[in-house]
């Protein structure tokens, strides 16, 4: 899945603000910092961002895992946004 993400997310590596965020994280590419996994893994990453002090966490769901995966992702993110 991460290999597929590398191709789909490569465009972010050319946008200066995203490039800075990627580099600040210590990663070399956008796919390295992409949150990929099941609901438990995604929820854990959201918690990690919040615990690190993030006041706003923005996600973009892709079609990497098909329509069912996209719907599951949006459902989970909606639940997480409510606290």
mmCIF file of the N, C-alpha and C atoms, coordinates in Angstrom:
data_MODEL
# 
_entry.id   MODEL 
# 
loop_
_atom_site.group_PDB 
_atom_site.id 
_atom_site.type_symbol 
_atom_site.label_atom_id 
_atom_site.label_alt_id 
_atom_site.label_comp_id 
_atom_site.label_asym_id 
_atom_site.label_entity_id 
_atom_site.label_seq_id 
_atom_site.pdbx_PDB_ins_code 
_atom_site.Cartn_x 
_atom_site.Cartn_y 
_atom_site.Cartn_z 
_atom_site.occupancy 
_atom_site.B_iso_or_equiv 
_atom_site.pdbx_formal_charge 
_atom_site.auth_seq_id 
_atom_site.auth_comp_id 
_atom_site.auth_asym_id 
_atom_site.auth_atom_id 
_atom_site.pdbx_PDB_model_num 
ATOM 1   N N  . UNK A 1 1  ? 0.828   -1.185 0.000  1.00 0.00 ? 1  UNK A N  1 
ATOM 2   C CA . UNK A 1 1  ? 0.000   0.000  0.000  1.00 0.00 ? 1  UNK A CA 1 
ATOM 3   C C  . UNK A 1 1  ? 0.880   1.259  0.000  1.00 0.00 ? 1  UNK A C  1 
ATOM 4   N N  . UNK A 1 2  ? 1.971   1.208  0.750  1.00 0.00 ? 2  UNK A N  1 
ATOM 5   C CA . UNK A 1 2  ? 2.837   2.391  0.800  1.00 0.00 ? 2  UNK A CA 1 
ATOM 6   C C  . UNK A 1 2  ? 3.465   2.670  -0.554 1.00 0.00 ? 2  UNK A C  1 
ATOM 7   N N  . UNK A 1 3  ? 3.785   1.626  -1.316 1.00 0.00 ? 3  UNK A N  1 
ATOM 8   C CA . UNK A 1 3  ? 4.319   1.823  -2.670 1.00 0.00 ? 3  UNK A CA 1 
ATOM 9   C C  . UNK A 1 3  ? 3.294   2.511  -3.555 1.00 0.00 ? 3  UNK A C  1 
ATOM 10  N N  . UNK A 1 4  ? 2.048   2.081  -3.452 1.00 0.00 ? 4  UNK A N  1 
ATOM 11  C CA . UNK A 1 4  ? 0.986   2.730  -4.226 1.00 0.00 ? 4  UNK A CA 1 
ATOM 12  C C  . UNK A 1 4  ? 0.839   4.181  -3.800 1.00 0.00 ? 4  UNK A C  1 
ATOM 13  N N  . UNK A 1 5  ? 0.943   4.428  -2.498 1.00 0.00 ? 5  UNK A N  1 
ATOM 14  C CA . UNK A 1 5  ? 0.822   5.792  -1.981 1.00 0.00 ? 5  UNK A CA 1 
ATOM 15  C C  . UNK A 1 5  ? 1.942   6.678  -2.515 1.00 0.00 ? 5  UNK A C  1 
ATOM 16  N N  . UNK A 1 6  ? 3.133   6.120  -2.659 1.00 0.00 ? 6  UNK A N  1 
ATOM 17  C CA . UNK A 1 6  ? 4.269   6.913  -3.154 1.00 0.00 ? 6  UNK A CA 1 
ATOM 18  C C  . UNK A 1 6  ? 3.952   7.538  -4.501 1.00 0.00 ? 6  UNK A C  1 
ATOM 19  N N  . UNK A 1 7  ? 3.344   6.773  -5.386 1.00 0.00 ? 7  UNK A N  1 
ATOM 20  C CA . UNK A 1 7  ? 2.996   7.309  -6.694 1.00 0.00 ? 7  UNK A CA 1 
ATOM 21  C C  . UNK A 1 7  ? 1.892   8.348  -6.619 1.00 0.00 ? 7  UNK A C  1 
ATOM 22  N N  . UNK A 1 8  ? 0.883   8.068  -5.814 1.00 0.00 ? 8  UNK A N  1 
ATOM 23  C CA . UNK A 1 8  ? -0.259  8.972  -5.725 1.00 0.00 ? 8  UNK A CA 1 
ATOM 24  C C  . UNK A 1 8  ? 0.058   10.263 -4.971 1.00 0.00 ? 8  UNK A C  1 
ATOM 25  N N  . UNK A 1 9  ? 0.967   10.204 -4.018 1.00 0.00 ? 9  UNK A N  1 
ATOM 26  C CA . UNK A 1 9  ? 1.272   11.368 -3.187 1.00 0.00 ? 9  UNK A CA 1 
ATOM 27  C C  . UNK A 1 9  ? 2.489   12.155 -3.652 1.00 0.00 ? 9  UNK A C  1 
ATOM 28  N N  . UNK A 1 10 ? 3.143   11.701 -4.691 1.00 0.00 ? 10 UNK A N  1 
ATOM 29  C CA . UNK A 1 10 ? 4.371   12.351 -5.166 1.00 0.00 ? 10 UNK A CA 1 
ATOM 30  C C  . UNK A 1 10 ? 4.160   13.827 -5.493 1.00 0.00 ? 10 UNK A C  1 
ATOM 31  N N  . UNK A 1 11 ? 2.985   14.200 -5.919 1.00 0.00 ? 11 UNK A N  1 
ATOM 32  C CA . UNK A 1 11 ? 2.736   15.604 -6.272 1.00 0.00 ? 11 UNK A CA 1 
ATOM 33  C C  . UNK A 1 11 ? 2.957   16.529 -5.089 1.00 0.00 ? 11 UNK A C  1 
ATOM 34  N N  . UNK A 1 12 ? 2.709   16.050 -3.866 1.00 0.00 ? 12 UNK A N  1 
ATOM 35  C CA . UNK A 1 12 ? 2.903   16.885 -2.683 1.00 0.00 ? 12 UNK A CA 1 
ATOM 36  C C  . UNK A 1 12 ? 4.373   17.228 -2.461 1.00 0.00 ? 12 UNK A C  1 
ATOM 37  N N  . UNK A 1 13 ? 5.242   16.395 -2.967 1.00 0.00 ? 13 UNK A N  1 
ATOM 38  C CA . UNK A 1 13 ? 6.671   16.622 -2.780 1.00 0.00 ? 13 UNK A CA 1 
ATOM 39  C C  . UNK A 1 13 ? 7.179   17.815 -3.581 1.00 0.00 ? 13 UNK A C  1 
ATOM 40  N N  . UNK A 1 14 ? 6.369   18.292 -4.515 1.00 0.00 ? 14 UNK A N  1 
ATOM 41  C CA . UNK A 1 14 ? 6.751   19.450 -5.333 1.00 0.00 ? 14 UNK A CA 1 
ATOM 42  C C  . UNK A 1 14 ? 6.156   20.758 -4.811 1.00 0.00 ? 14 UNK A C  1 
ATOM 43  N N  . UNK A 1 15 ? 5.327   20.684 -3.793 1.00 0.00 ? 15 UNK A N  1 
ATOM 44  C CA . UNK A 1 15 ? 4.708   21.875 -3.206 1.00 0.00 ? 15 UNK A CA 1 
ATOM 45  C C  . UNK A 1 15 ? 5.570   22.312 -2.020 1.00 0.00 ? 15 UNK A C  1 
ATOM 46  N N  . UNK A 1 16 ? 6.113   23.530 -2.068 1.00 0.00 ? 16 UNK A N  1 
ATOM 47  C CA . UNK A 1 16 ? 7.076   23.955 -1.045 1.00 0.00 ? 16 UNK A CA 1 
ATOM 48  C C  . UNK A 1 16 ? 6.621   23.747 0.407  1.00 0.00 ? 16 UNK A C  1 
ATOM 49  N N  . UNK A 1 17 ? 5.401   24.088 0.741  1.00 0.00 ? 17 UNK A N  1 
ATOM 50  C CA . UNK A 1 17 ? 4.954   23.940 2.136  1.00 0.00 ? 17 UNK A CA 1 
ATOM 51  C C  . UNK A 1 17 ? 4.910   22.468 2.547  1.00 0.00 ? 17 UNK A C  1 
ATOM 52  N N  . UNK A 1 18 ? 4.476   21.606 1.655  1.00 0.00 ? 18 UNK A N  1 
ATOM 53  C CA . UNK A 1 18 ? 4.461   20.175 1.953  1.00 0.00 ? 18 UNK A CA 1 
ATOM 54  C C  . UNK A 1 18 ? 5.881   19.636 2.013  1.00 0.00 ? 18 UNK A C  1 
ATOM 55  N N  . UNK A 1 19 ? 6.726   20.087 1.112  1.00 0.00 ? 19 UNK A N  1 
ATOM 56  C CA . UNK A 1 19 ? 8.118   19.643 1.095  1.00 0.00 ? 19 UNK A CA 1 
ATOM 57  C C  . UNK A 1 19 ? 8.783   19.947 2.437  1.00 0.00 ? 19 UNK A C  1 
ATOM 58  N N  . UNK A 1 20 ? 8.515   21.167 2.968  1.00 0.00 ? 20 UNK A N  1 
ATOM 59  C CA . UNK A 1 20 ? 9.085   21.537 4.273  1.00 0.00 ? 20 UNK A CA 1 
ATOM 60  C C  . UNK A 1 20 ? 8.564   20.618 5.375  1.00 0.00 ? 20 UNK A C  1 
ATOM 61  N N  . UNK A 1 21 ? 7.271   20.307 5.342  1.00 0.00 ? 21 UNK A N  1 
ATOM 62  C CA . UNK A 1 21 ? 6.697   19.421 6.361  1.00 0.00 ? 21 UNK A CA 1 
ATOM 63  C C  . UNK A 1 21 ? 7.285   18.018 6.267  1.00 0.00 ? 21 UNK A C  1 
ATOM 64  N N  . UNK A 1 22 ? 7.465   17.537 5.063  1.00 0.00 ? 22 UNK A N  1 
ATOM 65  C CA . UNK A 1 22 ? 8.063   16.211 4.856  1.00 0.00 ? 22 UNK A CA 1 
ATOM 66  C C  . UNK A 1 22 ? 9.479   16.201 5.411  1.00 0.00 ? 22 UNK A C  1 
ATOM 67  N N  . UNK A 1 23 ? 10.250  17.209 5.065  1.00 0.00 ? 23 UNK A N  1 
ATOM 68  C CA . UNK A 1 23 ? 11.636  17.283 5.530  1.00 0.00 ? 23 UNK A CA 1 
ATOM 69  C C  . UNK A 1 23 ? 11.718  17.460 7.046  1.00 0.00 ? 23 UNK A C  1 
ATOM 70  N N  . UNK A 1 24 ? 10.820  18.266 7.612  1.00 0.00 ? 24 UNK A N  1 
ATOM 71  C CA . UNK A 1 24 ? 10.816  18.486 9.058  1.00 0.00 ? 24 UNK A CA 1 
ATOM 72  C C  . UNK A 1 24 ? 10.529  17.193 9.817  1.00 0.00 ? 24 UNK A C  1 
ATOM 73  N N  . UNK A 1 25 ? 9.800   16.300 9.190  1.00 0.00 ? 25 UNK A N  1 
ATOM 74  C CA . UNK A 1 25 ? 9.471   15.025 9.839  1.00 0.00 ? 25 UNK A CA 1 
ATOM 75  C C  . UNK A 1 25 ? 10.629  14.034 9.769  1.00 0.00 ? 25 UNK A C  1 
ATOM 76  N N  . UNK A 1 26 ? 11.632  14.361 8.943  1.00 0.00 ? 26 UNK A N  1 
ATOM 77  C CA . UNK A 1 26 ? 12.753  13.452 8.760  1.00 0.00 ? 26 UNK A CA 1 
ATOM 78  C C  . UNK A 1 26 ? 12.546  12.464 7.632  1.00 0.00 ? 26 UNK A C  1 
ATOM 79  N N  . UNK A 1 27 ? 11.421  12.580 6.938  1.00 0.00 ? 27 UNK A N  1 
ATOM 80  C CA . UNK A 1 27 ? 11.123  11.681 5.824  1.00 0.00 ? 27 UNK A CA 1 
ATOM 81  C C  . UNK A 1 27 ? 11.721  12.232 4.537  1.00 0.00 ? 27 UNK A C  1 
ATOM 82  N N  . UNK A 1 28 ? 11.808  11.373 3.545  1.00 0.00 ? 28 UNK A N  1 
ATOM 83  C CA . UNK A 1 28 ? 12.296  11.825 2.240  1.00 0.00 ? 28 UNK A CA 1 
ATOM 84  C C  . UNK A 1 28 ? 11.174  11.912 1.218  1.00 0.00 ? 28 UNK A C  1 
ATOM 85  N N  . UNK A 1 29 ? 10.010  11.368 1.544  1.00 0.00 ? 29 UNK A N  1 
ATOM 86  C CA . UNK A 1 29 ? 8.888   11.409 0.618  1.00 0.00 ? 29 UNK A CA 1 
ATOM 87  C C  . UNK A 1 29 ? 7.558   11.414 1.351  1.00 0.00 ? 29 UNK A C  1 
ATOM 88  N N  . UNK A 1 30 ? 6.529   11.881 0.665  1.00 0.00 ? 30 UNK A N  1 
ATOM 89  C CA . UNK A 1 30 ? 5.202   12.002 1.268  1.00 0.00 ? 30 UNK A CA 1 
ATOM 90  C C  . UNK A 1 30 ? 4.646   10.665 1.739  1.00 0.00 ? 30 UNK A C  1 
ATOM 91  N N  . UNK A 1 31 ? 4.922   9.600  1.025  1.00 0.00 ? 31 UNK A N  1 
ATOM 92  C CA . UNK A 1 31 ? 4.382   8.290  1.407  1.00 0.00 ? 31 UNK A CA 1 
ATOM 93  C C  . UNK A 1 31 ? 4.931   7.825  2.747  1.00 0.00 ? 31 UNK A C  1 
ATOM 94  N N  . UNK A 1 32 ? 6.102   8.296  3.100  1.00 0.00 ? 32 UNK A N  1 
ATOM 95  C CA . UNK A 1 32 ? 6.695   7.898  4.384  1.00 0.00 ? 32 UNK A CA 1 
ATOM 96  C C  . UNK A 1 32 ? 5.925   8.456  5.572  1.00 0.00 ? 32 UNK A C  1 
ATOM 97  N N  . UNK A 1 33 ? 5.248   9.578  5.381  1.00 0.00 ? 33 UNK A N  1 
ATOM 98  C CA . UNK A 1 33 ? 4.497   10.167 6.496  1.00 0.00 ? 33 UNK A CA 1 
ATOM 99  C C  . UNK A 1 33 ? 2.994   9.966  6.349  1.00 0.00 ? 33 UNK A C  1 
ATOM 100 N N  . UNK A 1 34 ? 2.590   9.274  5.294  1.00 0.00 ? 34 UNK A N  1 
ATOM 101 C CA . UNK A 1 34 ? 1.171   8.981  5.107  1.00 0.00 ? 34 UNK A CA 1 
ATOM 102 C C  . UNK A 1 34 ? 0.698   8.040  6.211  1.00 0.00 ? 34 UNK A C  1 
ATOM 103 N N  . UNK A 1 35 ? -0.492  8.282  6.706  1.00 0.00 ? 35 UNK A N  1 
ATOM 104 C CA . UNK A 1 35 ? -1.087  7.416  7.716  1.00 0.00 ? 35 UNK A CA 1 
ATOM 105 C C  . UNK A 1 35 ? -1.832  6.314  6.969  1.00 0.00 ? 35 UNK A C  1 
ATOM 106 N N  . UNK A 1 36 ? -1.312  5.117  7.066  1.00 0.00 ? 36 UNK A N  1 
ATOM 107 C CA . UNK A 1 36 ? -1.868  3.971  6.339  1.00 0.00 ? 36 UNK A CA 1 
ATOM 108 C C  . UNK A 1 36 ? -2.075  2.837  7.322  1.00 0.00 ? 36 UNK A C  1 
ATOM 109 N N  . UNK A 1 37 ? -3.261  2.278  7.335  1.00 0.00 ? 37 UNK A N  1 
ATOM 110 C CA . UNK A 1 37 ? -3.521  1.154  8.219  1.00 0.00 ? 37 UNK A CA 1 
ATOM 111 C C  . UNK A 1 37 ? -4.991  0.990  8.503  1.00 0.00 ? 37 UNK A C  1 
ATOM 112 N N  . UNK A 1 38 ? -5.285  0.083  9.407  1.00 0.00 ? 38 UNK A N  1 
ATOM 113 C CA . UNK A 1 38 ? -6.670  -0.146 9.791  1.00 0.00 ? 38 UNK A CA 1 
ATOM 114 C C  . UNK A 1 38 ? -7.122  0.961  10.745 1.00 0.00 ? 38 UNK A C  1 
ATOM 115 N N  . UNK A 1 39 ? -8.362  0.870  11.189 1.00 0.00 ? 39 UNK A N  1 
ATOM 116 C CA . UNK A 1 39 ? -8.924  1.918  12.043 1.00 0.00 ? 39 UNK A CA 1 
ATOM 117 C C  . UNK A 1 39 ? -8.088  2.150  13.301 1.00 0.00 ? 39 UNK A C  1 
ATOM 118 N N  . UNK A 1 40 ? -7.620  1.093  13.909 1.00 0.00 ? 40 UNK A N  1 
ATOM 119 C CA . UNK A 1 40 ? -6.821  1.217  15.129 1.00 0.00 ? 40 UNK A CA 1 
ATOM 120 C C  . UNK A 1 40 ? -5.510  1.961  14.863 1.00 0.00 ? 40 UNK A C  1 
ATOM 121 N N  . UNK A 1 41 ? -4.854  1.642  13.761 1.00 0.00 ? 41 UNK A N  1 
ATOM 122 C CA . UNK A 1 41 ? -3.592  2.298  13.413 1.00 0.00 ? 41 UNK A CA 1 
ATOM 123 C C  . UNK A 1 41 ? -3.806  3.778  13.105 1.00 0.00 ? 41 UNK A C  1 
ATOM 124 N N  . UNK A 1 42 ? -4.872  4.094  12.375 1.00 0.00 ? 42 UNK A N  1 
ATOM 125 C CA . UNK A 1 42 ? -5.148  5.497  12.036 1.00 0.00 ? 42 UNK A CA 1 
ATOM 126 C C  . UNK A 1 42 ? -5.495  6.280  13.297 1.00 0.00 ? 42 UNK A C  1 
ATOM 127 N N  . UNK A 1 43 ? -6.332  5.717  14.161 1.00 0.00 ? 43 UNK A N  1 
ATOM 128 C CA . UNK A 1 43 ? -6.701  6.390  15.414 1.00 0.00 ? 43 UNK A CA 1 
ATOM 129 C C  . UNK A 1 43 ? -5.461  6.639  16.268 1.00 0.00 ? 43 UNK A C  1 
ATOM 130 N N  . UNK A 1 44 ? -4.537  5.682  16.303 1.00 0.00 ? 44 UNK A N  1 
ATOM 131 C CA . UNK A 1 44 ? -3.311  5.841  17.080 1.00 0.00 ? 44 UNK A CA 1 
ATOM 132 C C  . UNK A 1 44 ? -2.468  6.992  16.534 1.00 0.00 ? 44 UNK A C  1 
ATOM 133 N N  . UNK A 1 45 ? -2.406  7.129  15.222 1.00 0.00 ? 45 UNK A N  1 
ATOM 134 C CA . UNK A 1 45 ? -1.638  8.225  14.624 1.00 0.00 ? 45 UNK A CA 1 
ATOM 135 C C  . UNK A 1 45 ? -2.278  9.574  14.935 1.00 0.00 ? 45 UNK A C  1 
ATOM 136 N N  . UNK A 1 46 ? -3.604  9.640  14.893 1.00 0.00 ? 46 UNK A N  1 
ATOM 137 C CA . UNK A 1 46 ? -4.289  10.894 15.237 1.00 0.00 ? 46 UNK A CA 1 
ATOM 138 C C  . UNK A 1 46 ? -3.974  11.256 16.687 1.00 0.00 ? 46 UNK A C  1 
ATOM 139 N N  . UNK A 1 47 ? -4.032  10.279 17.588 1.00 0.00 ? 47 UNK A N  1 
ATOM 140 C CA . UNK A 1 47 ? -3.690  10.533 18.992 1.00 0.00 ? 47 UNK A CA 1 
ATOM 141 C C  . UNK A 1 47 ? -2.244  11.026 19.122 1.00 0.00 ? 47 UNK A C  1 
ATOM 142 N N  . UNK A 1 48 ? -1.340  10.394 18.371 1.00 0.00 ? 48 UNK A N  1 
ATOM 143 C CA . UNK A 1 48 ? 0.069   10.776 18.432 1.00 0.00 ? 48 UNK A CA 1 
ATOM 144 C C  . UNK A 1 48 ? 0.256   12.232 18.004 1.00 0.00 ? 48 UNK A C  1 
ATOM 145 N N  . UNK A 1 49 ? -0.429  12.639 16.930 1.00 0.00 ? 49 UNK A N  1 
ATOM 146 C CA . UNK A 1 49 ? -0.337  14.033 16.487 1.00 0.00 ? 49 UNK A CA 1 
ATOM 147 C C  . UNK A 1 49 ? -0.862  14.980 17.569 1.00 0.00 ? 49 UNK A C  1 
ATOM 148 N N  . UNK A 1 50 ? -2.001  14.630 18.147 1.00 0.00 ? 50 UNK A N  1 
ATOM 149 C CA . UNK A 1 50 ? -2.586  15.491 19.180 1.00 0.00 ? 50 UNK A CA 1 
ATOM 150 C C  . UNK A 1 50 ? -1.691  15.566 20.404 1.00 0.00 ? 50 UNK A C  1 
ATOM 151 N N  . UNK A 1 51 ? -1.146  14.431 20.823 1.00 0.00 ? 51 UNK A N  1 
ATOM 152 C CA . UNK A 1 51 ? -0.244  14.404 21.982 1.00 0.00 ? 51 UNK A CA 1 
ATOM 153 C C  . UNK A 1 51 ? 1.026   15.206 21.723 1.00 0.00 ? 51 UNK A C  1 
ATOM 154 N N  . UNK A 1 52 ? 1.419   15.304 20.461 1.00 0.00 ? 52 UNK A N  1 
ATOM 155 C CA . UNK A 1 52 ? 2.603   16.082 20.092 1.00 0.00 ? 52 UNK A CA 1 
ATOM 156 C C  . UNK A 1 52 ? 2.308   17.577 20.052 1.00 0.00 ? 52 UNK A C  1 
ATOM 157 N N  . UNK A 1 53 ? 1.034   17.936 20.226 1.00 0.00 ? 53 UNK A N  1 
ATOM 158 C CA . UNK A 1 53 ? 0.671   19.351 20.277 1.00 0.00 ? 53 UNK A CA 1 
ATOM 159 C C  . UNK A 1 53 ? -0.067  19.883 19.069 1.00 0.00 ? 53 UNK A C  1 
ATOM 160 N N  . UNK A 1 54 ? -0.382  19.017 18.119 1.00 0.00 ? 54 UNK A N  1 
ATOM 161 C CA . UNK A 1 54 ? -1.118  19.491 16.940 1.00 0.00 ? 54 UNK A CA 1 
ATOM 162 C C  . UNK A 1 54 ? -2.505  19.967 17.360 1.00 0.00 ? 54 UNK A C  1 
ATOM 163 N N  . UNK A 1 55 ? -2.869  21.128 16.897 1.00 0.00 ? 55 UNK A N  1 
ATOM 164 C CA . UNK A 1 55 ? -4.206  21.656 17.179 1.00 0.00 ? 55 UNK A CA 1 
ATOM 165 C C  . UNK A 1 55 ? -5.140  21.452 15.997 1.00 0.00 ? 55 UNK A C  1 
ATOM 166 N N  . UNK A 1 56 ? -4.564  21.129 14.865 1.00 0.00 ? 56 UNK A N  1 
ATOM 167 C CA . UNK A 1 56 ? -5.361  20.849 13.666 1.00 0.00 ? 56 UNK A CA 1 
ATOM 168 C C  . UNK A 1 56 ? -4.667  19.722 12.899 1.00 0.00 ? 56 UNK A C  1 
ATOM 169 N N  . UNK A 1 57 ? -5.403  18.658 12.653 1.00 0.00 ? 57 UNK A N  1 
ATOM 170 C CA . UNK A 1 57 ? -4.884  17.523 11.903 1.00 0.00 ? 57 UNK A CA 1 
ATOM 171 C C  . UNK A 1 57 ? -5.749  17.381 10.661 1.00 0.00 ? 57 UNK A C  1 
ATOM 172 N N  . UNK A 1 58 ? -5.128  17.450 9.495  1.00 0.00 ? 58 UNK A N  1 
ATOM 173 C CA . UNK A 1 58 ? -5.857  17.409 8.232  1.00 0.00 ? 58 UNK A CA 1 
ATOM 174 C C  . UNK A 1 58 ? -5.513  16.117 7.501  1.00 0.00 ? 58 UNK A C  1 
ATOM 175 N N  . UNK A 1 59 ? -6.524  15.385 7.095  1.00 0.00 ? 59 UNK A N  1 
ATOM 176 C CA . UNK A 1 59 ? -6.337  14.146 6.359  1.00 0.00 ? 59 UNK A CA 1 
ATOM 177 C C  . UNK A 1 59 ? -6.986  14.251 4.987  1.00 0.00 ? 59 UNK A C  1 
ATOM 178 N N  . UNK A 1 60 ? -6.421  13.547 4.053  1.00 0.00 ? 60 UNK A N  1 
ATOM 179 C CA . UNK A 1 60 ? -7.000  13.400 2.729  1.00 0.00 ? 60 UNK A CA 1 
ATOM 180 C C  . UNK A 1 60 ? -7.119  11.911 2.468  1.00 0.00 ? 60 UNK A C  1 
ATOM 181 N N  . UNK A 1 61 ? -8.320  11.434 2.303  1.00 0.00 ? 61 UNK A N  1 
ATOM 182 C CA . UNK A 1 61 ? -8.510  10.008 2.009  1.00 0.00 ? 61 UNK A CA 1 
ATOM 183 C C  . UNK A 1 61 ? -8.333  9.805  0.511  1.00 0.00 ? 61 UNK A C  1 
ATOM 184 N N  . UNK A 1 62 ? -7.638  8.775  0.169  1.00 0.00 ? 62 UNK A N  1 
ATOM 185 C CA . UNK A 1 62 ? -7.394  8.477  -1.236 1.00 0.00 ? 62 UNK A CA 1 
ATOM 186 C C  . UNK A 1 62 ? -8.203  7.258  -1.658 1.00 0.00 ? 62 UNK A C  1 
ATOM 187 N N  . UNK A 1 63 ? -8.068  6.900  -2.881 1.00 0.00 ? 63 UNK A N  1 
ATOM 188 C CA . UNK A 1 63 ? -8.729  5.708  -3.417 1.00 0.00 ? 63 UNK A CA 1 
ATOM 189 C C  . UNK A 1 63 ? -7.780  4.507  -3.411 1.00 0.00 ? 63 UNK A C  1 
ATOM 190 N N  . UNK A 1 64 ? -6.705  4.580  -2.657 1.00 0.00 ? 64 UNK A N  1 
ATOM 191 C CA . UNK A 1 64 ? -5.715  3.501  -2.662 1.00 0.00 ? 64 UNK A CA 1 
ATOM 192 C C  . UNK A 1 64 ? -6.320  2.146  -2.321 1.00 0.00 ? 64 UNK A C  1 
ATOM 193 N N  . UNK A 1 65 ? -7.275  2.141  -1.428 1.00 0.00 ? 65 UNK A N  1 
ATOM 194 C CA . UNK A 1 65 ? -7.869  0.891  -0.977 1.00 0.00 ? 65 UNK A CA 1 
ATOM 195 C C  . UNK A 1 65 ? -9.294  0.720  -1.504 1.00 0.00 ? 65 UNK A C  1 
ATOM 196 N N  . UNK A 1 66 ? -9.631  1.435  -2.555 1.00 0.00 ? 66 UNK A N  1 
ATOM 197 C CA . UNK A 1 66 ? -10.951 1.306  -3.162 1.00 0.00 ? 66 UNK A CA 1 
ATOM 198 C C  . UNK A 1 66 ? -12.028 2.077  -2.419 1.00 0.00 ? 66 UNK A C  1 
ATOM 199 N N  . UNK A 1 67 ? -13.226 1.982  -2.927 1.00 0.00 ? 67 UNK A N  1 
ATOM 200 C CA . UNK A 1 67 ? -14.357 2.727  -2.386 1.00 0.00 ? 67 UNK A CA 1 
ATOM 201 C C  . UNK A 1 67 ? -14.665 2.331  -0.940 1.00 0.00 ? 67 UNK A C  1 
ATOM 202 N N  . UNK A 1 68 ? -14.642 1.057  -0.648 1.00 0.00 ? 68 UNK A N  1 
ATOM 203 C CA . UNK A 1 68 ? -14.949 0.611  0.714  1.00 0.00 ? 68 UNK A CA 1 
ATOM 204 C C  . UNK A 1 68 ? -13.940 1.182  1.714  1.00 0.00 ? 68 UNK A C  1 
ATOM 205 N N  . UNK A 1 69 ? -12.674 1.171  1.347  1.00 0.00 ? 69 UNK A N  1 
ATOM 206 C CA . UNK A 1 69 ? -11.649 1.737  2.214  1.00 0.00 ? 69 UNK A CA 1 
ATOM 207 C C  . UNK A 1 69 ? -11.816 3.232  2.404  1.00 0.00 ? 69 UNK A C  1 
ATOM 208 N N  . UNK A 1 70 ? -12.195 3.918  1.342  1.00 0.00 ? 70 UNK A N  1 
ATOM 209 C CA . UNK A 1 70 ? -12.413 5.370  1.428  1.00 0.00 ? 70 UNK A CA 1 
ATOM 210 C C  . UNK A 1 70 ? -13.557 5.683  2.384  1.00 0.00 ? 70 UNK A C  1 
ATOM 211 N N  . UNK A 1 71 ? -14.652 4.938  2.260  1.00 0.00 ? 71 UNK A N  1 
ATOM 212 C CA . UNK A 1 71 ? -15.807 5.153  3.135  1.00 0.00 ? 71 UNK A CA 1 
ATOM 213 C C  . UNK A 1 71 ? -15.439 4.857  4.588  1.00 0.00 ? 71 UNK A C  1 
ATOM 214 N N  . UNK A 1 72 ? -14.717 3.764  4.821  1.00 0.00 ? 72 UNK A N  1 
ATOM 215 C CA . UNK A 1 72 ? -14.275 3.430  6.186  1.00 0.00 ? 72 UNK A CA 1 
ATOM 216 C C  . UNK A 1 72 ? -13.397 4.539  6.749  1.00 0.00 ? 72 UNK A C  1 
ATOM 217 N N  . UNK A 1 73 ? -12.510 5.085  5.919  1.00 0.00 ? 73 UNK A N  1 
ATOM 218 C CA . UNK A 1 73 ? -11.618 6.149  6.377  1.00 0.00 ? 73 UNK A CA 1 
ATOM 219 C C  . UNK A 1 73 ? -12.403 7.382  6.777  1.00 0.00 ? 73 UNK A C  1 
ATOM 220 N N  . UNK A 1 74 ? -13.326 7.822  5.925  1.00 0.00 ? 74 UNK A N  1 
ATOM 221 C CA . UNK A 1 74 ? -14.108 9.024  6.241  1.00 0.00 ? 74 UNK A CA 1 
ATOM 222 C C  . UNK A 1 74 ? -14.970 8.805  7.472  1.00 0.00 ? 74 UNK A C  1 
ATOM 223 N N  . UNK A 1 75 ? -15.533 7.612  7.609  1.00 0.00 ? 75 UNK A N  1 
ATOM 224 C CA . UNK A 1 75 ? -16.357 7.311  8.790  1.00 0.00 ? 75 UNK A CA 1 
ATOM 225 C C  . UNK A 1 75 ? -15.501 7.430  10.055 1.00 0.00 ? 75 UNK A C  1 
ATOM 226 N N  . UNK A 1 76 ? -14.336 6.807  10.039 1.00 0.00 ? 76 UNK A N  1 
ATOM 227 C CA . UNK A 1 76 ? -13.453 6.850  11.196 1.00 0.00 ? 76 UNK A CA 1 
ATOM 228 C C  . UNK A 1 76 ? -13.026 8.279  11.506 1.00 0.00 ? 76 UNK A C  1 
ATOM 229 N N  . UNK A 1 77 ? -12.609 9.020  10.497 1.00 0.00 ? 77 UNK A N  1 
ATOM 230 C CA . UNK A 1 77 ? -12.166 10.395 10.738 1.00 0.00 ? 77 UNK A CA 1 
ATOM 231 C C  . UNK A 1 77 ? -13.290 11.259 11.289 1.00 0.00 ? 77 UNK A C  1 
ATOM 232 N N  . UNK A 1 78 ? -14.515 11.002 10.830 1.00 0.00 ? 78 UNK A N  1 
ATOM 233 C CA . UNK A 1 78 ? -15.663 11.720 11.384 1.00 0.00 ? 78 UNK A CA 1 
ATOM 234 C C  . UNK A 1 78 ? -15.835 11.424 12.864 1.00 0.00 ? 78 UNK A C  1 
ATOM 235 N N  . UNK A 1 79 ? -15.709 10.149 13.217 1.00 0.00 ? 79 UNK A N  1 
ATOM 236 C CA . UNK A 1 79 ? -15.822 9.753  14.636 1.00 0.00 ? 79 UNK A CA 1 
ATOM 237 C C  . UNK A 1 79 ? -14.703 10.387 15.457 1.00 0.00 ? 79 UNK A C  1 
ATOM 238 N N  . UNK A 1 80 ? -13.490 10.364 14.942 1.00 0.00 ? 80 UNK A N  1 
ATOM 239 C CA . UNK A 1 80 ? -12.355 10.927 15.678 1.00 0.00 ? 80 UNK A CA 1 
ATOM 240 C C  . UNK A 1 80 ? -12.478 12.443 15.841 1.00 0.00 ? 80 UNK A C  1 
ATOM 241 N N  . UNK A 1 81 ? -13.085 13.110 14.879 1.00 0.00 ? 81 UNK A N  1 
ATOM 242 C CA . UNK A 1 81 ? -13.219 14.564 14.967 1.00 0.00 ? 81 UNK A CA 1 
ATOM 243 C C  . UNK A 1 81 ? -14.193 14.987 16.055 1.00 0.00 ? 81 UNK A C  1 
ATOM 244 N N  . UNK A 1 82 ? -15.070 14.074 16.435 1.00 0.00 ? 82 UNK A N  1 
ATOM 245 C CA . UNK A 1 82 ? -16.044 14.376 17.498 1.00 0.00 ? 82 UNK A CA 1 
ATOM 246 C C  . UNK A 1 82 ? -15.451 14.138 18.878 1.00 0.00 ? 82 UNK A C  1 
ATOM 247 N N  . UNK A 1 83 ? -14.228 13.647 18.927 1.00 0.00 ? 83 UNK A N  1 
ATOM 248 C CA . UNK A 1 83 ? -13.555 13.497 20.207 1.00 0.00 ? 83 UNK A CA 1 
ATOM 249 C C  . UNK A 1 83 ? -13.533 12.104 20.646 1.00 0.00 ? 83 UNK A C  1 
# 
